[in-house]
Amino acid sequence: MHRVSSLVAFVALVLTALAPRAADAQVRYGSIVVEVIDQSGGAVPGADVTVTQAATGLIRSAVANEAGLATLATLPPGSYSVRVGLSGFKEFVTSGVNVTEDSVVRVGSVLEVGQLSDTVTVTAGVAVLQTDRADVRTEIPATQLENLPVPVGRNYQNLFVTVPGISPPENMHSVAVNPARGLAFSSNGTTRNANAIRIEGAISNNLWLPHVAAYVPALEAIESVGVTTSTFDADQGLSGGMSANVLIKSGTNELHGSAFDYFYNESMKSRPYFLPADQDKPQARQNQFGGTLGGPIVRNKLFFFGSYQGTFDKQVAQRFGTVPTAAMRNGDFSASPTPIYDPATGAANGTGRTAFPGNLIPRDRIDPIVQKLIADLPLPNQPGLTNNYFVTGDYTFDRHNIDAKVNYNPTNRLGLTARLGWLGYNFRNPAMFGDLGGLPINSTAAKAGTGLGDTYTFTGSASYVLSPNFLIDTYSGITTIEVLSEPDRMDQNLGLDFLGIPGTNGPIREAGGWPHFDITNYSGIGYAGSANSPYVDDNWQVQYTANATYTRGAHTFRFGGDIVRQAMNRHELGNGSGSFTFGGGPTALSGGPSVNQFNTFSSFLLGLPTGVSKGVIPFEDGYTRSRNWQFSFFAKDQWQPTRNLTASLGLRYDYFPIGTRTTRGMERYDVTTNEMLICGVGSIPTDCGYDMGSGNISPRIGLAYRVTDAIVVRGGYGINYDPYPLAFVRNLLGNYPSSINLSLPQANAFQPAGRLRDGIPAIPVPDVSNGTIPVPLNVSARALPDNPKRGYIHSWNLTVQSELPGGFTGQAGYVATRQRDINQIMDANAGQVIGAGNAGRPLFQQFRRTGATGILSNPGWSDYDSLQTSLMRRMAQGFQANVAYTWSRAFGICCDTLSDGSPRVQALEYFDLNEALLPQDRPHNFQASFLAELPFGAGKPFVDNGGAASAIFGGWQVNGLFSAYSGTPFTVTSPGNSLDLPGSNQVADQLKDDVEILGGIGPGRPWFDTSAFRAVTERRFGTAGFNSMRGPGFVNFDMSVFRQFALGSTRTLQFRLEIFNLTNTPHFSNPEGSVTASDFGIIDGTANSGREGIDERLFRIGVRLGF
């Protein structure tokens, strides 16, 4: 980790960012629209309107136009007072007008005839209706962020579950690549990469994994989170699913802050549902503490805010794995329900084989390398053939978060802001087989070994009022990520020196350690949990933004643009020490029974892998590097043609040039010659001849009609182009020869790819100096189409919102998306003929090529329709509530949740088989949350006499979050040996039209009727279809109880008890879907609910001092 040089580079980028540039237009401010009328209801033009932010003294002014409207745009979020005055009328004053980021707040003022020196003061009601915008938007304010029970880690993204249209968040990826523990989710049926997370307008998505956030601020540092899910304004780009903007707290004229500490350990957790009966609850401890402080440096001018949060996790992690029995290790497969066939018999296509007598493999046929491996492989310590090994180990994960912000208003016309966030972390995650490696014991952390790193984020912004009707705002943002993760024993060449496998390991330390042994249906050995380790990232992105707002009459024009520069510098060897995969084909019979876990382990014993691979990165100091630009511009007009109607009309232009390496262009595989073009070398142009077009234009339109003062009807439509800006860079980053990934395939589904004892052939490094090189036939390669297209998303909504009695607001709307031309990887060398194996590969027929050949095409699509409803009550009389229900259906090309994977079936003749429910489809999603101050004690309706009873019963608060939603679809699969169609997946035969859900949980108790399916042994696709089954639903209730004590007039001390999964209801994962697995139909784990693997009831205690 180059910390010193990186810090110098970061400071330089910060200084650069303070200079105004043209850039992205995610709105960071809010607006107030003041409607001025007289007592007869007529418009009052020429009235002077002044708004004042009480906390900072900021003042802005405007004059009402001929329609009696005054628009005050680009206001920092906060609470404002509004004054309206005109000679001949009494002055109108209202206060408590709350402006949030990216919002328009309408204030009605009625001027009475009289002297200007007289004042009519009106108490402002909280704006509950969205009267001037057509987007579908939810605000998560600090009251919810600080009071609702937020699960493990206290990540604000857990509260996205309360937003209609957003799927329940999930944990994704290892701590090494996602140290901020950003959560992944789908919005309105779109792919997860279609979302954008910003902090005060600056992009904060993880550059390599854009479906998770690169940085997650401390909960106590956040003022609010604005979430837009449909019909974006033209000034919002690079998102088509949802766009969330996090606003960090600011200092004010009053010193304010907090100190907090939260804690839990294993005694405060219930027993995990699947913990073996003979095991005690594993030790677990998390402590999260810190504080915030904000206030004035110079009153009414210069303000500061800062926060620190430390999170320290230590636990005895646990994991189930599958290991072979003692008999199987000795070659005894007599327990197999089907014969184990001798691969030394019969024909090359797997026909005519004879079984090993008694299903016993002779001792002298067991590979000696395998004998070395299994000598240290632990025996089962649990019953059965699946999940028969349970292991625990010490896991630690420590994080430090710092957020700092400075606001400077030298005049009422000029505002400056600078914000800095830092995350530093380290972790240790042991492997389940100890010195033999294997999967990480903590499966949520996902990589075995150790790691550390730093993430920095920065936003610098400025706004200037040139005149009351013309304003400009500009900002720049930076995000840098440095991570390092590596497995244990990397300094030893265990594959070469200990196991004696030729071609494993290599001359550099990063290729040391164990090879990867992946045995289908078993827990992998060696670097199975860290196949792409070590992992080093040094990525950064810089964003420059400038916008202008001009008001004229009934029109508010806003225009601007952004420029984004992104850089990836990655060292991630694809199986740098070597990888061996073992399937069941070598010990199966063509036309015979389907393969099972006995076949796969017998293939391993014989040392006959079905896949052999290894990767090297020969250039740029062992890194793959890329650079790319993004350019966007927009213009929109917010127009109020009548008093009751507001229209937003806009256009957005986005242009994404092709990315490059640091010193040349990328690479392009030529499918007609089996050659790789090195862009920018020799006679090859830097763009390799790709026609990226002239950019994409996106229309946006929105209408908001105020039927009455209590009812608003809104509708809108827009197009967003693929917000995954790195689609054409990320998927080429590891292309040949910048990264060389050798793969030895099977000749057919029944032949091995080689012998373990023969190892891996040497990987030659080509000379690229002439710009064109032949591609080895067994090395993977990628390219784009000649005219690369970006996917796009149509989104629209029709919504009705109404004020209701009791302080409630109700909303119901039809929200839909149509995602088209989704970027997915099509293998140009996928098999096209069932049963033909390699012979059916197009490039095999032409060049004898067997390597995967990915073309980033646009075969994907999805349709999403929904009814989204909500009932909300803002905090009043000590009670706040929010209820949301979404009915939806998501259907399309299965089953890529990210928009960078591949369709399940790549044989073009059968491509329609991919059409299915999408993995993110959850038809029903109900959410209810509340904050309730109990009505006892001082200032409350009951027991407010100030006596002992008031002291005992006063100051209590109860909060809760209830969730109930449908399970996700899953597929019943069958081995693909009989299909023998490389690149395509097989489904089982479905024998019954209606599959009974039995509801069983655990060993021997299937979730559904498994007799409704069978394996396919013929040369055809199965009949079940993808995602034809649905797993268990989810019901959960989290709650918290607070007791608050007043320490003088400005300080409070709060004790908190938070209870997650109050009813201790297990949330089960989907059942095993492989029809030949020994645990077919069995549920043996809990669902991923974004809680770092903790599903059981958990108590957390906390204390918070506020002042």
Secondary structure as UniProt FT lines:
FT   HELIX           3..17
FT   STRAND          30..38
FT   TURN            39..40
FT   TURN            45..46
FT   STRAND          48..53
FT   TURN            54..56
FT   STRAND          59..63
FT   TURN            66..67
FT   STRAND          69..75
FT   STRAND          78..85
FT   TURN            87..88
FT   STRAND          91..99
FT   TURN            101..102
FT   STRAND          104..111
FT   TURN            116..117
FT   STRAND          119..123
FT   STRAND          136..141
FT   HELIX           142..147
FT   TURN            152..153
FT   HELIX           156..162
FT   TURN            164..165
FT   STRAND          170..171
FT   TURN            175..177
FT   TURN            179..180
FT   STRAND          183..184
FT   TURN            188..189
FT   HELIX           192..194
FT   STRAND          196..199
FT   TURN            200..201
FT   STRAND          202..203
FT   TURN            210..211
FT   HELIX           219..221
FT   STRAND          222..230
FT   TURN            234..235
FT   STRAND          243..248
FT   STRAND          256..265
FT   HELIX           266..268
FT   TURN            273..274
FT   TURN            277..278
FT   STRAND          284..298
FT   TURN            299..301
FT   STRAND          302..321
FT   HELIX           326..329
FT   TURN            330..331
FT   TURN            334..335
FT   TURN            343..344
FT   TURN            348..349
FT   TURN            351..352
FT   HELIX           357..359
FT   HELIX           363..365
FT   HELIX           368..375
FT   STRAND          389..408
FT   STRAND          414..429
FT   TURN            432..433
FT   HELIX           434..436
FT   TURN            443..445
FT   STRAND          449..467
FT   TURN            468..469
FT   STRAND          470..486
FT   TURN            488..491
FT   HELIX           494..498
FT   TURN            502..503
FT   HELIX           509..511
FT   STRAND          516..519
FT   TURN            520..521
FT   STRAND          525..526
FT   HELIX           527..529
FT   TURN            531..532
FT   STRAND          535..552
FT   TURN            553..554
FT   STRAND          555..572
FT   TURN            574..577
FT   STRAND          579..582
FT   HELIX           585..587
FT   TURN            590..591
FT   HELIX           597..605
FT   TURN            606..607
FT   STRAND          611..616
FT   HELIX           620..622
FT   STRAND          624..642
FT   TURN            643..644
FT   STRAND          645..655
FT   STRAND          667..670
FT   TURN            671..674
FT   STRAND          675..678
FT   TURN            679..680
FT   TURN            682..683
FT   TURN            686..689
FT   STRAND          696..708
FT   TURN            709..710
FT   STRAND          711..721
FT   TURN            725..726
FT   HELIX           727..730
FT   TURN            731..734
FT   TURN            736..738
FT   STRAND          740..744
FT   TURN            749..750
FT   HELIX           756..758
FT   TURN            769..770
FT   STRAND          772..774
FT   TURN            777..778
FT   STRAND          781..783
FT   STRAND          792..804
FT   HELIX           805..807
FT   STRAND          808..827
FT   TURN            828..829
FT   TURN            834..835
FT   HELIX           837..840
FT   HELIX           842..847
FT   STRAND          853..876
FT   TURN            877..878
FT   STRAND          879..893
FT   TURN            894..895
FT   HELIX           908..914
FT   STRAND          915..917
FT   TURN            919..920
FT   STRAND          924..933
FT   TURN            938..939
FT   HELIX           948..953
FT   TURN            954..955
FT   STRAND          956..965
FT   STRAND          969..970
FT   TURN            977..979
FT   TURN            982..983
FT   STRAND          989..990
FT   TURN            1003..1004
FT   HELIX           1010..1012
FT   STRAND          1013..1014
FT   TURN            1026..1027
FT   STRAND          1029..1030
FT   STRAND          1034..1047
FT   TURN            1048..1050
FT   STRAND          1051..1060
FT   TURN            1062..1063
FT   TURN            1075..1076
FT   TURN            1078..1081
FT   TURN            1092..1093
FT   STRAND          1098..1106
//
